[in-house]
Amino acid sequence: MNIPVNLGERSYEVVVEAGARRQLAGLVSRLAPEAQACCIITSERLLTEGWFDVDSGINQYTITVPDGEESKTIEVLGEVLEQLAEAKLSRKDLVISVGGGAVTDLAGFAAATYLRGISIIHIPTTLLAQVDAAIGGKTGINLAAGKNLAGAFHQPLAVLCDLEVTTTLPPEEIRSGLGEVAKCWLLEGKSSSEIISSTPQGFIELAVGLKARIVSGDERESGARALLNYGHTLAHAIEKLALAQGSPIRHGEAVAIGIRFAIRLASALGRVGDDEVKETDLVLAGFDLDFAIPTQFKTADLIQAMSHDKKAHHDLTFVLASREGFSVVSGIDREIVTRTLEEFRRDE
C-alpha cells in the first residue's frame, strides 16, 4: 500500500509492503535524477543482518552510528556531518537512513543541516520507526535537558516500510512499536474488541494513515499534530530519567505508561469517566502494554522532567482525552498532576 503525505511541493508517499526496500534504486532515479552519490546512515549491527541488501543504484557510502539513543547526541551529529563532507555530497545528492527511530531522527537532522539541507529517503527497520519517526519530517537529537530538544522539520523524499524486515524483529522491538500503534488506535476511537481481528500490516497501515493525514494538515505542529504526542509528556520524562541512570527504557513501553497516566489525569479533571479509563487499559492490555511506572523514579523528579516537555510553556501540558475527543491542555495544576501520579503508582 502507498499512503500519501500531502504537503504540496514536499508531498511524498509511504510504501508499506513486503520487499519495499528493493524499490530504493527506482525511487532515487525518479525522485532525485541528478543525484550521483548518497550516504547510507545505519548501525554496525544492521549491516550484518541477512536482509541488508540496500542498493541505491548510484555511488553509495556507508556511515555507521551507535544503536539507539546513544546516536542522538551533538557529538555523533558532528561526526556524521564531517563524514558527509568527506564524501563530498552535493546539494543534489542525498542521504538514506536505514535503521530505527534514533537513526531516522539523527540522519534526518544531519540531512536538514548539511549544506543547509539535502534530500533524504527513510528505510525504517523497526516497527516504531515505521509508524512514527520516519513519517512527518520531525528530526532531532537529545540534549542533557531532555529528549528531542534540538532538531528541524525536514520532510523525506519517500519512506519505505518493509514488512519483510519487520518480521525479523524480536518481540521487545515489536512491543515498542505497538506503543505508538496503541496511541493511534485510541486517537482513531477504535475499541479493544477490534484488536483481535486486525493484522500486523493492518496496525502499521492504520498508524501510518493517521499520521499522514494529520501531518498533511499540520506540518509544523501548530495544531492537530500535537495530538500525536498523546502519552508522551510522562513518556519522555521516564525516558530522560532512565537514560540518565544508564538504563534506557523502550519508547513504546514509556508511551503506554504515559497513556495510562494521561487517561487517569483526564478522569481527575472530570473530562472522562471510569468507563474510558477501563477501556484505555483494555486497549493497552490488548497490545500487551500494561506497564507501570518503574519504582526507581521519584514522583518529584518525574514532575520536574515533565515541566521541561517541548509542548510546555513553563507549565505542565498534556494531550488529554475528553468525551468530545482529544486536545492539548496547558497550565494544569501541579498538585493535581502530583496527586494523580501518586495514586496511579499506588494502584499498580
KALINDA-V320257 format. One record per pair of residues at least 12 apart in sequence whose ideal C-beta (glycine too) atoms are under 10 Angstrom apart, sorted by the first residue. I is the first residue (numbers start at 1). J is the second residue. If there is no record, write none. Layout:
BEGIN
i: <I | I>
j: <J | J>
END
This chain:
BEGIN
i: <1 | 1 | 1 | 1 | 1 | 1 | 1 | 1 | 1 | 1 | 1 | 2 | 2 | 2 | 2 | 2 | 2 | 3 | 3 | 3 | 3 | 3 | 3 | 3 | 3 | 3 | 3 | 3 | 3 | 3 | 4 | 4 | 4 | 4 | 5 | 5 | 5 | 5 | 5 | 5 | 5 | 5 | 5 | 5 | 5 | 5 | 5 | 5 | 5 | 6 | 6 | 6 | 6 | 6 | 7 | 7 | 7 | 7 | 7 | 7 | 7 | 7 | 8 | 8 | 9 | 10 | 10 | 10 | 10 | 10 | 10 | 10 | 11 | 11 | 12 | 12 | 12 | 12 | 12 | 12 | 12 | 12 | 12 | 12 | 12 | 12 | 13 | 13 | 13 | 13 | 13 | 13 | 13 | 14 | 14 | 14 | 14 | 14 | 14 | 14 | 14 | 14 | 14 | 14 | 14 | 14 | 14 | 14 | 14 | 14 | 14 | 15 | 15 | 15 | 15 | 15 | 15 | 15 | 15 | 16 | 16 | 16 | 16 | 16 | 16 | 16 | 16 | 16 | 16 | 16 | 16 | 16 | 16 | 17 | 17 | 17 | 17 | 17 | 17 | 18 | 18 | 18 | 18 | 18 | 18 | 18 | 19 | 19 | 19 | 19 | 19 | 19 | 20 | 20 | 20 | 20 | 20 | 20 | 20 | 20 | 20 | 20 | 20 | 21 | 21 | 21 | 21 | 21 | 21 | 21 | 21 | 21 | 21 | 21 | 21 | 21 | 21 | 22 | 22 | 22 | 22 | 22 | 22 | 23 | 23 | 23 | 23 | 23 | 24 | 24 | 24 | 24 | 24 | 24 | 24 | 24 | 24 | 24 | 24 | 24 | 24 | 24 | 24 | 25 | 25 | 25 | 25 | 25 | 26 | 27 | 27 | 27 | 27 | 27 | 27 | 27 | 28 | 28 | 28 | 28 | 28 | 28 | 28 | 28 | 28 | 28 | 28 | 29 | 29 | 29 | 30 | 30 | 31 | 31 | 31 | 31 | 31 | 31 | 32 | 32 | 32 | 32 | 32 | 32 | 32 | 32 | 32 | 32 | 33 | 34 | 34 | 34 | 34 | 35 | 35 | 35 | 35 | 35 | 35 | 35 | 35 | 35 | 35 | 35 | 35 | 35 | 36 | 36 | 36 | 36 | 36 | 36 | 37 | 37 | 37 | 37 | 37 | 37 | 37 | 37 | 37 | 37 | 37 | 37 | 38 | 38 | 38 | 38 | 38 | 38 | 38 | 38 | 38 | 38 | 38 | 38 | 38 | 38 | 38 | 38 | 38 | 38 | 39 | 39 | 39 | 39 | 39 | 39 | 39 | 39 | 39 | 39 | 39 | 39 | 39 | 39 | 39 | 39 | 39 | 39 | 39 | 39 | 39 | 39 | 39 | 40 | 40 | 40 | 40 | 40 | 40 | 40 | 40 | 40 | 40 | 40 | 40 | 40 | 40 | 40 | 40 | 41 | 41 | 41 | 41 | 41 | 41 | 41 | 41 | 41 | 41 | 41 | 41 | 41 | 41 | 41 | 41 | 41 | 41 | 41 | 41 | 41 | 41 | 42 | 42 | 42 | 42 | 42 | 42 | 42 | 42 | 42 | 42 | 42 | 42 | 42 | 42 | 42 | 43 | 43 | 43 | 43 | 43 | 43 | 43 | 43 | 43 | 43 | 43 | 43 | 43 | 44 | 44 | 44 | 44 | 44 | 45 | 45 | 45 | 45 | 46 | 46 | 46 | 46 | 46 | 46 | 46 | 46 | 47 | 47 | 47 | 49 | 49 | 49 | 49 | 50 | 51 | 51 | 51 | 51 | 51 | 51 | 52 | 52 | 52 | 54 | 54 | 54 | 54 | 56 | 56 | 56 | 58 | 58 | 59 | 59 | 60 | 60 | 60 | 61 | 61 | 61 | 61 | 61 | 61 | 62 | 62 | 62 | 62 | 63 | 63 | 63 | 63 | 63 | 63 | 63 | 63 | 63 | 63 | 63 | 64 | 64 | 64 | 64 | 65 | 65 | 65 | 65 | 65 | 65 | 65 | 65 | 65 | 65 | 65 | 66 | 66 | 66 | 67 | 67 | 67 | 67 | 68 | 68 | 68 | 68 | 68 | 68 | 68 | 68 | 68 | 69 | 69 | 69 | 69 | 69 | 69 | 69 | 69 | 69 | 69 | 69 | 69 | 70 | 70 | 70 | 70 | 71 | 71 | 71 | 71 | 71 | 71 | 71 | 71 | 71 | 72 | 72 | 72 | 72 | 72 | 72 | 72 | 72 | 72 | 72 | 72 | 72 | 72 | 72 | 72 | 72 | 73 | 73 | 73 | 73 | 73 | 73 | 74 | 74 | 74 | 74 | 74 | 75 | 76 | 76 | 76 | 76 | 77 | 77 | 77 | 77 | 77 | 77 | 77 | 77 | 78 | 79 | 80 | 80 | 80 | 80 | 80 | 80 | 80 | 80 | 81 | 81 | 81 | 81 | 81 | 81 | 82 | 83 | 83 | 84 | 84 | 84 | 84 | 84 | 84 | 85 | 85 | 89 | 89 | 89 | 89 | 90 | 90 | 91 | 91 | 91 | 91 | 91 | 91 | 92 | 92 | 92 | 93 | 93 | 93 | 93 | 94 | 94 | 94 | 94 | 94 | 94 | 94 | 95 | 95 | 95 | 95 | 95 | 95 | 95 | 95 | 95 | 95 | 95 | 95 | 96 | 96 | 96 | 96 | 96 | 96 | 96 | 96 | 96 | 97 | 97 | 97 | 97 | 97 | 97 | 97 | 97 | 97 | 97 | 97 | 97 | 97 | 97 | 98 | 98 | 98 | 98 | 98 | 98 | 98 | 99 | 99 | 99 | 99 | 99 | 99 | 99 | 99 | 100 | 100 | 100 | 100 | 100 | 100 | 100 | 100 | 100 | 100 | 100 | 100 | 100 | 100 | 101 | 101 | 101 | 101 | 101 | 101 | 101 | 101 | 101 | 101 | 101 | 101 | 101 | 101 | 101 | 102 | 102 | 102 | 102 | 102 | 102 | 102 | 103 | 103 | 103 | 103 | 103 | 103 | 103 | 103 | 104 | 104 | 104 | 104 | 104 | 104 | 104 | 104 | 104 | 104 | 104 | 104 | 104 | 104 | 104 | 104 | 104 | 105 | 105 | 105 | 105 | 105 | 105 | 105 | 105 | 105 | 105 | 105 | 106 | 106 | 106 | 106 | 106 | 107 | 107 | 107 | 107 | 107 | 107 | 107 | 108 | 108 | 108 | 108 | 108 | 108 | 108 | 108 | 108 | 108 | 108 | 108 | 108 | 108 | 109 | 109 | 109 | 109 | 109 | 109 | 109 | 109 | 109 | 110 | 110 | 110 | 111 | 111 | 111 | 111 | 112 | 112 | 112 | 112 | 112 | 112 | 112 | 112 | 113 | 113 | 113 | 113 | 117 | 117 | 118 | 119 | 119 | 119 | 119 | 119 | 120 | 120 | 120 | 120 | 120 | 120 | 120 | 120 | 120 | 121 | 121 | 121 | 121 | 121 | 121 | 122 | 122 | 122 | 122 | 122 | 122 | 122 | 122 | 122 | 123 | 123 | 123 | 123 | 123 | 123 | 124 | 124 | 124 | 124 | 124 | 124 | 124 | 125 | 125 | 125 | 125 | 125 | 125 | 125 | 126 | 126 | 126 | 126 | 126 | 126 | 126 | 126 | 126 | 127 | 127 | 127 | 127 | 127 | 127 | 127 | 127 | 127 | 127 | 127 | 127 | 127 | 127 | 127 | 127 | 127 | 127 | 128 | 128 | 128 | 128 | 128 | 128 | 128 | 128 | 128 | 128 | 128 | 128 | 128 | 128 | 129 | 129 | 129 | 129 | 129 | 129 | 129 | 130 | 130 | 130 | 130 | 130 | 130 | 130 | 130 | 130 | 130 | 130 | 130 | 130 | 131 | 131 | 131 | 131 | 131 | 131 | 131 | 131 | 131 | 131 | 131 | 131 | 131 | 131 | 131 | 131 | 131 | 131 | 132 | 132 | 132 | 132 | 132 | 132 | 132 | 132 | 132 | 132 | 132 | 132 | 132 | 133 | 133 | 133 | 134 | 134 | 134 | 134 | 134 | 134 | 134 | 135 | 135 | 135 | 135 | 135 | 135 | 135 | 135 | 135 | 135 | 135 | 135 | 136 | 136 | 136 | 136 | 136 | 136 | 136 | 136 | 136 | 136 | 136 | 136 | 136 | 136 | 136 | 137 | 137 | 137 | 137 | 137 | 137 | 137 | 137 | 138 | 138 | 138 | 138 | 138 | 138 | 138 | 138 | 138 | 138 | 138 | 139 | 139 | 139 | 139 | 139 | 139 | 140 | 140 | 140 | 140 | 142 | 142 | 142 | 142 | 143 | 143 | 144 | 144 | 144 | 145 | 145 | 145 | 146 | 146 | 146 | 146 | 146 | 146 | 146 | 146 | 146 | 146 | 147 | 147 | 147 | 147 | 147 | 147 | 147 | 147 | 147 | 147 | 147 | 147 | 147 | 148 | 148 | 148 | 148 | 149 | 149 | 149 | 149 | 151 | 153 | 153 | 153 | 153 | 155 | 155 | 159 | 159 | 161 | 161 | 161 | 161 | 163 | 163 | 163 | 166 | 166 | 166 | 167 | 171 | 172 | 172 | 172 | 173 | 173 | 174 | 174 | 174 | 174 | 174 | 175 | 175 | 175 | 175 | 175 | 175 | 175 | 175 | 176 | 176 | 176 | 176 | 176 | 176 | 176 | 176 | 176 | 177 | 177 | 177 | 177 | 177 | 177 | 177 | 177 | 178 | 178 | 178 | 178 | 178 | 178 | 178 | 178 | 178 | 178 | 178 | 178 | 179 | 179 | 179 | 179 | 179 | 179 | 179 | 179 | 179 | 179 | 179 | 179 | 179 | 179 | 179 | 179 | 180 | 180 | 180 | 180 | 180 | 180 | 180 | 180 | 180 | 180 | 180 | 181 | 181 | 181 | 181 | 181 | 181 | 181 | 181 | 181 | 181 | 181 | 181 | 181 | 181 | 182 | 182 | 182 | 182 | 182 | 182 | 182 | 182 | 182 | 182 | 182 | 182 | 182 | 182 | 182 | 182 | 182 | 183 | 183 | 183 | 183 | 183 | 183 | 183 | 183 | 183 | 183 | 183 | 183 | 183 | 183 | 183 | 183 | 183 | 183 | 183 | 183 | 184 | 184 | 184 | 184 | 184 | 184 | 184 | 184 | 184 | 184 | 184 | 185 | 185 | 185 | 185 | 185 | 185 | 185 | 185 | 185 | 186 | 186 | 186 | 186 | 186 | 186 | 186 | 186 | 186 | 186 | 186 | 186 | 187 | 187 | 187 | 187 | 187 | 187 | 187 | 187 | 187 | 187 | 187 | 188 | 188 | 188 | 188 | 189 | 189 | 190 | 190 | 191 | 191 | 191 | 191 | 192 | 192 | 192 | 192 | 192 | 192 | 192 | 192 | 192 | 192 | 193 | 193 | 193 | 193 | 194 | 194 | 195 | 195 | 195 | 195 | 195 | 196 | 198 | 203 | 207 | 210 | 210 | 211 | 211 | 214 | 214 | 214 | 215 | 221 | 221 | 223 | 224 | 224 | 224 | 226 | 226 | 226 | 226 | 226 | 226 | 227 | 227 | 227 | 227 | 227 | 228 | 228 | 229 | 229 | 229 | 229 | 229 | 229 | 229 | 229 | 229 | 229 | 230 | 230 | 230 | 230 | 230 | 230 | 230 | 230 | 230 | 230 | 230 | 231 | 231 | 231 | 231 | 231 | 231 | 231 | 231 | 231 | 231 | 231 | 231 | 231 | 231 | 232 | 232 | 232 | 232 | 232 | 232 | 232 | 232 | 232 | 232 | 232 | 233 | 233 | 233 | 233 | 233 | 233 | 233 | 233 | 233 | 233 | 233 | 233 | 233 | 233 | 233 | 233 | 233 | 233 | 233 | 234 | 234 | 234 | 234 | 234 | 234 | 234 | 234 | 234 | 234 | 234 | 234 | 234 | 234 | 234 | 234 | 234 | 234 | 234 | 235 | 235 | 235 | 235 | 235 | 235 | 235 | 235 | 235 | 235 | 235 | 235 | 235 | 235 | 236 | 236 | 236 | 236 | 236 | 236 | 236 | 236 | 236 | 236 | 237 | 237 | 237 | 237 | 237 | 237 | 237 | 237 | 237 | 237 | 237 | 237 | 237 | 237 | 238 | 238 | 238 | 238 | 238 | 238 | 238 | 238 | 238 | 238 | 238 | 238 | 238 | 238 | 239 | 239 | 239 | 239 | 239 | 239 | 240 | 240 | 240 | 240 | 240 | 240 | 240 | 240 | 240 | 241 | 241 | 241 | 241 | 241 | 241 | 241 | 241 | 242 | 242 | 242 | 242 | 244 | 244 | 245 | 245 | 245 | 247 | 247 | 249 | 249 | 249 | 250 | 252 | 252 | 252 | 253 | 253 | 253 | 254 | 254 | 254 | 255 | 255 | 255 | 256 | 256 | 256 | 256 | 256 | 256 | 256 | 256 | 256 | 257 | 257 | 257 | 257 | 257 | 257 | 257 | 257 | 257 | 258 | 258 | 258 | 258 | 258 | 259 | 259 | 259 | 259 | 259 | 259 | 259 | 259 | 260 | 260 | 260 | 260 | 260 | 260 | 260 | 260 | 260 | 260 | 260 | 261 | 261 | 261 | 261 | 261 | 261 | 261 | 261 | 261 | 261 | 262 | 262 | 262 | 262 | 262 | 262 | 262 | 262 | 263 | 263 | 263 | 263 | 263 | 263 | 263 | 263 | 263 | 263 | 263 | 264 | 264 | 264 | 264 | 264 | 264 | 264 | 264 | 265 | 265 | 265 | 265 | 265 | 265 | 265 | 265 | 265 | 265 | 265 | 265 | 266 | 266 | 266 | 266 | 266 | 266 | 266 | 266 | 266 | 266 | 267 | 267 | 267 | 267 | 268 | 268 | 268 | 268 | 268 | 268 | 268 | 268 | 269 | 269 | 269 | 269 | 269 | 269 | 269 | 269 | 269 | 270 | 271 | 271 | 271 | 271 | 271 | 271 | 271 | 271 | 272 | 272 | 272 | 272 | 273 | 276 | 276 | 276 | 277 | 280 | 290 | 291 | 292 | 292 | 292 | 292 | 293 | 293 | 293 | 293 | 295 | 295 | 297 | 299 | 299 | 299 | 299 | 299 | 299 | 299 | 300 | 300 | 302 | 302 | 302 | 302 | 303 | 303 | 303 | 303 | 303 | 306 | 306 | 306 | 306 | 306 | 307 | 307 | 311 | 311 | 312 | 312 | 312 | 313 | 313 | 314 | 314 | 315 | 315 | 315 | 315 | 315 | 316 | 316 | 316 | 316 | 316 | 316 | 316 | 316 | 316 | 317 | 317 | 317 | 317 | 318 | 318 | 318 | 320>
j: <13 | 14 | 15 | 16 | 17 | 161 | 201 | 204 | 205 | 208 | 209 | 14 | 15 | 16 | 17 | 20 | 158 | 15 | 16 | 135 | 159 | 161 | 204 | 205 | 208 | 209 | 210 | 211 | 212 | 213 | 209 | 212 | 213 | 216 | 135 | 136 | 137 | 155 | 156 | 158 | 159 | 208 | 211 | 212 | 213 | 214 | 215 | 216 | 219 | 212 | 213 | 215 | 216 | 217 | 136 | 137 | 155 | 212 | 215 | 216 | 217 | 219 | 216 | 219 | 155 | 137 | 153 | 154 | 155 | 156 | 157 | 219 | 155 | 216 | 27 | 31 | 121 | 122 | 135 | 137 | 155 | 156 | 157 | 158 | 159 | 212 | 27 | 31 | 157 | 158 | 159 | 160 | 212 | 122 | 124 | 130 | 131 | 134 | 135 | 136 | 156 | 158 | 159 | 160 | 161 | 204 | 205 | 208 | 209 | 211 | 212 | 27 | 123 | 158 | 159 | 160 | 161 | 162 | 208 | 130 | 131 | 159 | 160 | 161 | 162 | 163 | 166 | 201 | 204 | 205 | 207 | 208 | 209 | 160 | 161 | 162 | 163 | 164 | 201 | 162 | 163 | 164 | 165 | 166 | 167 | 201 | 51 | 160 | 162 | 163 | 164 | 165 | 123 | 124 | 130 | 158 | 159 | 160 | 161 | 162 | 163 | 164 | 165 | 51 | 52 | 53 | 54 | 55 | 96 | 98 | 123 | 125 | 160 | 161 | 162 | 164 | 165 | 53 | 54 | 55 | 160 | 162 | 164 | 121 | 123 | 158 | 160 | 162 | 38 | 40 | 53 | 54 | 55 | 56 | 57 | 60 | 96 | 98 | 121 | 123 | 158 | 160 | 162 | 54 | 55 | 56 | 57 | 58 | 57 | 56 | 57 | 96 | 121 | 157 | 158 | 160 | 55 | 56 | 57 | 58 | 60 | 94 | 96 | 119 | 121 | 157 | 158 | 56 | 57 | 58 | 157 | 158 | 94 | 119 | 121 | 156 | 157 | 158 | 56 | 58 | 92 | 93 | 94 | 118 | 119 | 121 | 157 | 158 | 92 | 90 | 91 | 92 | 93 | 56 | 57 | 58 | 59 | 89 | 90 | 91 | 92 | 93 | 94 | 118 | 119 | 157 | 58 | 59 | 89 | 90 | 92 | 93 | 56 | 58 | 59 | 60 | 61 | 87 | 88 | 89 | 90 | 92 | 93 | 94 | 54 | 56 | 57 | 58 | 59 | 60 | 61 | 62 | 87 | 89 | 93 | 94 | 95 | 96 | 118 | 119 | 120 | 121 | 56 | 59 | 60 | 61 | 62 | 63 | 80 | 83 | 84 | 86 | 87 | 89 | 93 | 94 | 95 | 96 | 97 | 107 | 110 | 111 | 114 | 118 | 120 | 52 | 54 | 56 | 60 | 61 | 62 | 63 | 64 | 95 | 96 | 97 | 98 | 99 | 107 | 121 | 123 | 61 | 62 | 63 | 64 | 65 | 71 | 80 | 83 | 84 | 95 | 96 | 97 | 98 | 99 | 103 | 104 | 106 | 107 | 108 | 110 | 111 | 120 | 54 | 62 | 63 | 64 | 65 | 67 | 96 | 97 | 98 | 99 | 100 | 103 | 107 | 123 | 125 | 64 | 65 | 66 | 67 | 68 | 70 | 71 | 98 | 99 | 100 | 102 | 103 | 125 | 62 | 64 | 65 | 66 | 67 | 64 | 66 | 67 | 99 | 64 | 67 | 98 | 99 | 100 | 103 | 125 | 165 | 62 | 64 | 98 | 98 | 125 | 165 | 168 | 168 | 125 | 162 | 164 | 165 | 167 | 168 | 98 | 125 | 165 | 96 | 98 | 123 | 160 | 94 | 96 | 121 | 93 | 94 | 87 | 93 | 87 | 94 | 96 | 83 | 84 | 86 | 87 | 88 | 89 | 83 | 87 | 96 | 98 | 79 | 80 | 81 | 82 | 83 | 84 | 86 | 87 | 95 | 107 | 110 | 80 | 83 | 99 | 103 | 77 | 79 | 80 | 83 | 97 | 99 | 102 | 103 | 106 | 107 | 110 | 102 | 103 | 106 | 99 | 100 | 102 | 103 | 99 | 100 | 101 | 102 | 103 | 243 | 248 | 250 | 251 | 101 | 102 | 105 | 106 | 141 | 142 | 147 | 239 | 242 | 243 | 248 | 251 | 102 | 142 | 243 | 248 | 99 | 100 | 102 | 103 | 105 | 106 | 107 | 141 | 142 | 101 | 102 | 103 | 105 | 106 | 109 | 139 | 140 | 141 | 142 | 143 | 147 | 148 | 150 | 151 | 243 | 106 | 141 | 142 | 143 | 144 | 150 | 141 | 142 | 143 | 144 | 150 | 141 | 102 | 106 | 110 | 141 | 106 | 107 | 109 | 110 | 113 | 140 | 141 | 150 | 110 | 110 | 95 | 106 | 107 | 109 | 110 | 111 | 113 | 114 | 109 | 110 | 111 | 113 | 114 | 115 | 114 | 110 | 114 | 110 | 111 | 113 | 114 | 115 | 118 | 114 | 115 | 111 | 114 | 115 | 118 | 115 | 118 | 114 | 115 | 116 | 117 | 118 | 119 | 115 | 118 | 119 | 114 | 115 | 118 | 119 | 111 | 118 | 119 | 120 | 121 | 156 | 157 | 107 | 108 | 110 | 111 | 112 | 114 | 118 | 119 | 120 | 121 | 122 | 156 | 111 | 119 | 120 | 121 | 122 | 123 | 156 | 157 | 160 | 110 | 111 | 120 | 121 | 122 | 123 | 124 | 125 | 129 | 133 | 134 | 139 | 156 | 159 | 121 | 122 | 123 | 124 | 125 | 160 | 165 | 122 | 123 | 124 | 125 | 126 | 129 | 133 | 134 | 124 | 125 | 126 | 127 | 128 | 129 | 130 | 133 | 134 | 169 | 173 | 176 | 177 | 251 | 124 | 125 | 126 | 127 | 128 | 129 | 130 | 131 | 132 | 133 | 134 | 176 | 177 | 180 | 251 | 126 | 128 | 129 | 133 | 141 | 142 | 251 | 122 | 123 | 124 | 125 | 126 | 129 | 133 | 134 | 120 | 122 | 123 | 124 | 125 | 126 | 128 | 129 | 130 | 132 | 133 | 134 | 135 | 138 | 139 | 156 | 159 | 129 | 133 | 134 | 138 | 139 | 140 | 141 | 142 | 147 | 148 | 151 | 139 | 140 | 141 | 142 | 151 | 120 | 121 | 122 | 134 | 139 | 154 | 156 | 120 | 122 | 133 | 134 | 137 | 138 | 139 | 140 | 151 | 152 | 153 | 154 | 155 | 156 | 138 | 139 | 140 | 141 | 148 | 150 | 151 | 152 | 154 | 139 | 141 | 154 | 139 | 152 | 154 | 156 | 137 | 139 | 140 | 151 | 152 | 153 | 154 | 155 | 139 | 151 | 152 | 154 | 152 | 154 | 154 | 154 | 155 | 156 | 157 | 158 | 134 | 137 | 139 | 154 | 155 | 156 | 157 | 158 | 159 | 134 | 156 | 157 | 158 | 159 | 160 | 134 | 135 | 137 | 156 | 157 | 158 | 159 | 160 | 161 | 158 | 159 | 160 | 161 | 162 | 165 | 159 | 160 | 161 | 162 | 165 | 166 | 177 | 161 | 162 | 165 | 166 | 168 | 169 | 173 | 165 | 166 | 169 | 173 | 174 | 176 | 177 | 251 | 252 | 161 | 165 | 166 | 169 | 173 | 174 | 175 | 176 | 177 | 178 | 179 | 180 | 181 | 200 | 203 | 204 | 207 | 252 | 169 | 173 | 174 | 175 | 176 | 177 | 178 | 179 | 180 | 181 | 250 | 251 | 252 | 255 | 159 | 161 | 173 | 176 | 177 | 180 | 251 | 159 | 160 | 161 | 162 | 163 | 165 | 166 | 177 | 180 | 181 | 204 | 207 | 208 | 161 | 177 | 178 | 179 | 180 | 181 | 183 | 184 | 203 | 204 | 205 | 206 | 207 | 208 | 209 | 210 | 211 | 252 | 177 | 179 | 180 | 181 | 183 | 184 | 207 | 208 | 211 | 228 | 251 | 252 | 255 | 159 | 180 | 251 | 156 | 158 | 159 | 160 | 161 | 208 | 211 | 155 | 156 | 159 | 161 | 207 | 208 | 210 | 211 | 212 | 214 | 215 | 228 | 153 | 155 | 156 | 159 | 211 | 212 | 214 | 215 | 216 | 218 | 219 | 220 | 221 | 225 | 228 | 152 | 153 | 154 | 155 | 156 | 215 | 219 | 220 | 151 | 152 | 153 | 154 | 155 | 215 | 219 | 220 | 221 | 225 | 228 | 151 | 152 | 153 | 154 | 155 | 156 | 152 | 153 | 154 | 310 | 236 | 239 | 240 | 243 | 240 | 308 | 240 | 243 | 244 | 240 | 305 | 308 | 236 | 237 | 239 | 240 | 243 | 305 | 306 | 308 | 309 | 310 | 232 | 235 | 236 | 237 | 239 | 240 | 243 | 251 | 254 | 305 | 308 | 309 | 310 | 232 | 236 | 239 | 310 | 236 | 308 | 309 | 310 | 310 | 215 | 219 | 220 | 221 | 215 | 219 | 208 | 212 | 201 | 204 | 205 | 208 | 200 | 201 | 204 | 200 | 201 | 204 | 200 | 288 | 250 | 252 | 253 | 250 | 252 | 200 | 203 | 252 | 287 | 288 | 250 | 252 | 253 | 256 | 287 | 288 | 289 | 291 | 249 | 250 | 251 | 252 | 253 | 254 | 255 | 256 | 289 | 200 | 203 | 204 | 207 | 250 | 251 | 252 | 287 | 200 | 203 | 207 | 252 | 253 | 255 | 256 | 284 | 286 | 287 | 288 | 289 | 231 | 235 | 250 | 251 | 252 | 253 | 254 | 255 | 256 | 257 | 258 | 259 | 284 | 287 | 289 | 291 | 203 | 207 | 211 | 228 | 230 | 231 | 232 | 251 | 252 | 255 | 256 | 195 | 198 | 200 | 202 | 203 | 204 | 206 | 207 | 208 | 210 | 252 | 255 | 287 | 289 | 195 | 203 | 207 | 230 | 231 | 252 | 255 | 256 | 259 | 280 | 283 | 284 | 285 | 286 | 287 | 288 | 289 | 207 | 210 | 227 | 228 | 229 | 230 | 231 | 232 | 235 | 252 | 255 | 256 | 258 | 259 | 262 | 283 | 284 | 287 | 289 | 319 | 203 | 204 | 206 | 207 | 208 | 209 | 210 | 211 | 214 | 228 | 230 | 198 | 203 | 206 | 207 | 210 | 283 | 284 | 286 | 287 | 230 | 231 | 259 | 262 | 263 | 276 | 279 | 280 | 283 | 284 | 321 | 326 | 207 | 210 | 211 | 214 | 227 | 228 | 230 | 319 | 321 | 325 | 326 | 206 | 207 | 209 | 210 | 325 | 326 | 206 | 283 | 279 | 282 | 283 | 286 | 278 | 279 | 280 | 281 | 282 | 283 | 284 | 285 | 286 | 287 | 279 | 282 | 283 | 286 | 283 | 286 | 282 | 283 | 285 | 286 | 287 | 286 | 286 | 287 | 228 | 227 | 228 | 225 | 228 | 226 | 227 | 228 | 228 | 310 | 311 | 328 | 326 | 327 | 328 | 311 | 317 | 319 | 326 | 327 | 328 | 319 | 325 | 326 | 327 | 328 | 319 | 326 | 255 | 258 | 262 | 309 | 310 | 311 | 317 | 318 | 319 | 328 | 255 | 258 | 259 | 262 | 263 | 318 | 319 | 320 | 321 | 326 | 328 | 254 | 255 | 256 | 257 | 258 | 259 | 260 | 261 | 262 | 263 | 280 | 284 | 318 | 319 | 251 | 254 | 255 | 258 | 259 | 262 | 309 | 310 | 311 | 318 | 319 | 258 | 261 | 262 | 265 | 302 | 305 | 306 | 307 | 309 | 310 | 311 | 312 | 316 | 317 | 318 | 319 | 320 | 332 | 337 | 254 | 255 | 257 | 258 | 259 | 260 | 261 | 262 | 265 | 293 | 302 | 303 | 305 | 306 | 309 | 318 | 337 | 341 | 344 | 249 | 251 | 252 | 253 | 254 | 255 | 256 | 257 | 258 | 259 | 261 | 262 | 306 | 309 | 251 | 254 | 255 | 258 | 305 | 306 | 308 | 309 | 310 | 311 | 254 | 257 | 258 | 293 | 297 | 301 | 302 | 303 | 304 | 305 | 306 | 307 | 308 | 309 | 251 | 253 | 254 | 255 | 257 | 258 | 261 | 291 | 293 | 294 | 297 | 302 | 305 | 306 | 251 | 253 | 254 | 255 | 258 | 305 | 254 | 297 | 301 | 302 | 304 | 305 | 306 | 308 | 309 | 294 | 296 | 297 | 298 | 301 | 302 | 304 | 305 | 254 | 294 | 296 | 297 | 301 | 305 | 294 | 296 | 297 | 294 | 296 | 291 | 294 | 297 | 291 | 287 | 289 | 291 | 289 | 291 | 294 | 291 | 293 | 294 | 284 | 289 | 291 | 283 | 284 | 285 | 287 | 288 | 289 | 290 | 291 | 292 | 284 | 289 | 290 | 291 | 292 | 293 | 294 | 344 | 348 | 291 | 293 | 306 | 318 | 319 | 280 | 281 | 283 | 284 | 289 | 291 | 319 | 321 | 277 | 280 | 281 | 284 | 289 | 290 | 291 | 292 | 293 | 344 | 348 | 292 | 293 | 302 | 306 | 318 | 337 | 340 | 341 | 344 | 345 | 280 | 318 | 319 | 320 | 321 | 326 | 329 | 340 | 276 | 277 | 278 | 279 | 280 | 281 | 283 | 284 | 320 | 321 | 344 | 277 | 280 | 281 | 340 | 341 | 343 | 344 | 347 | 316 | 318 | 320 | 321 | 329 | 332 | 336 | 337 | 339 | 340 | 341 | 344 | 280 | 318 | 319 | 320 | 321 | 322 | 323 | 326 | 329 | 340 | 280 | 320 | 321 | 340 | 332 | 336 | 337 | 339 | 340 | 341 | 343 | 344 | 318 | 320 | 322 | 329 | 332 | 333 | 336 | 337 | 340 | 322 | 320 | 321 | 322 | 323 | 324 | 326 | 327 | 329 | 320 | 321 | 322 | 323 | 323 | 321 | 322 | 323 | 321 | 321 | 348 | 348 | 344 | 345 | 347 | 348 | 341 | 344 | 345 | 348 | 345 | 348 | 345 | 337 | 338 | 339 | 341 | 342 | 344 | 345 | 338 | 341 | 337 | 338 | 341 | 345 | 316 | 334 | 337 | 338 | 341 | 318 | 332 | 334 | 337 | 341 | 334 | 337 | 328 | 330 | 330 | 331 | 332 | 330 | 331 | 330 | 331 | 330 | 331 | 332 | 333 | 334 | 329 | 330 | 331 | 332 | 333 | 334 | 336 | 337 | 338 | 329 | 330 | 331 | 332 | 330 | 332 | 337 | 332>
END
